[in-house]
Amino acid sequence: MPDTARRTGSCLCGGVQFTVSGPPLRVGLCHCKDCRKTSGSAFAAFAIWPRQAFETSGILGTYAGRGFCPTCGSRVASLSDDEAEVMIGSLDVAPTDLMPEYELWIGRRRSWLHALPDTRQFEHDRPAAQAPGPPPPRPLSDAAPGG
């Protein structure tokens, strides 16, 4: 996809709509308990764009830094001053060109899932030196072993 491409996305009910412009900074999967709970799945798939590449309309509710639609509950994006983390399942067109480059919290990956080939594997969050800007927030429920 060209650097000037714009992708659109929304929540399930369409009350929150967004666009992201250009290529993402990185694409990953997370297996932490918080991501499993908020996605309702075995892992969460996301892409990170520069904050200035993200535009939204509608009301975006937040809980623990995660943005969602207050009407239908769909998790959409988490925003910081520098970055926008977009759940790739919320994009309108299936993002077949967005391939995960890394996996987080692999110790919590379900035993029936295997590591993705050619991806970096992180026991917890990515080290701050691995990325421009701040590392992603540490999941609260994974802060103690056994969670």
N, C-alpha and C positions, 0 to 999 in steps of 0.2 A: 504494500500500500504506500503511495507517495507521501512524502513528509507534509504536504499541504492538505491531505485528506481530512475530512471531518466525519466523525462517527456520531450517530445519534443513539439515544437510549432512553429508557423510561422505567418506571415501576409498573407493576401488573395493571393497575387501574388507569394509568396515564396521567395521574395527578402531579407527578414529578417527572419532568422531562429534562434531558441534558444533552450537551454536545461536548465532544473532546476533539481537539485539533492536533494533527501531526502524529508522529509515532509515540508510543509510550516509552517511558524511561526504562521500564522493566516489567516483566510479567512473571507471576509466581502462583504457587499453591501453598496453602497453609492448613496444617492438620491439628492445630491447637484446639482445645476444648471450646474456647469462645467462638472461633470460626465455625466449628462444627455445629454449635448450638444456633448461631445466628443465621447460618445458611440452611440448616435443617438437612445437611448432607454429611458425607464422610470427610469432606474437606471444602475449602473455599478457594475459588479461582478468581484472580484479580489482576488488574494492570494498573500501573502507576503512571500518571501524566504530570507534567509541571502544573502547578495550581492555575497559572494564567491560561492554560489550554482548556480549562474546564468552565463551562457555562451552564447554569441551571435555571429552570423556572418551576414555580410551584413551591409548596412548603416542604422543607426537608427537616424531619424530626431527627433528634440525635439521642443516642444512649451509649455511654462509655466511648464516645468518639466515633461511633458508627452511625452513618446517615441512612434513614429509612423513610418511606412514605407513611405518614400517620394515618392514612385512610386504609390502605390495603396491607401495610406492614412489610412490603418488599424492601430488602436492603439494597441500596443504590450506590452510595459513595461515602467515603470518609475523607474529610478535608482537613488539611493543615495549612499553615501559612505558605508552605513551599510546594506541597504535592496534593494531588487528588487520586485517591485509591478507588477505582471503579470496579465493581463486581462485573466480570465479563459476561455473565449470564443476563445482565440488565441491558446489554447492547441490543439494538433492534435487529441488526443483521448478525447472524452467527459469526463470531470472530475466528474463522478457521485459520487466519494468518497469525494469530497471536499465540505463540507457543511458549509455555512456561520455561523459564531459564533456571529456576531454582524452586526448592521445596523447603518450607519452614516446619519446625516442630516434628521432625521425622520420627522421633521416638513415640509419638502418639498416632502415627499413621496406622490404619487398620491393617491387620496381618494379611488380609486378602488383597491388599493393594501393593504394588511393587513400585520401586523408585522409577521415575521417568528417565529414560536413557538421555545421556548428555546434559543433565541438569545438575547444578550444584545442590548439595544436600546440607542442611543446617539443623543441628540438634535442637536449637531454639530459634531466636530471631537472628537476622543477618547482623554481623558486626557493623558498627557505625562506619568503619573504614571502607566497607563494601559499596557504599552508596553515597551519591551526593545528597546533602541535606540530612535531617535527623532520621534515625532508625525508626521503624514502625513501633507504636506503643506496645509494651509487653502485656500480653493477655493477663487479666487479673486472676482468672481461675487456674492458670497454669503456673502461677508464681510459686506454689508449693508442690512438692512431689506428690504423685498419687492422685492428682485432680482430674 
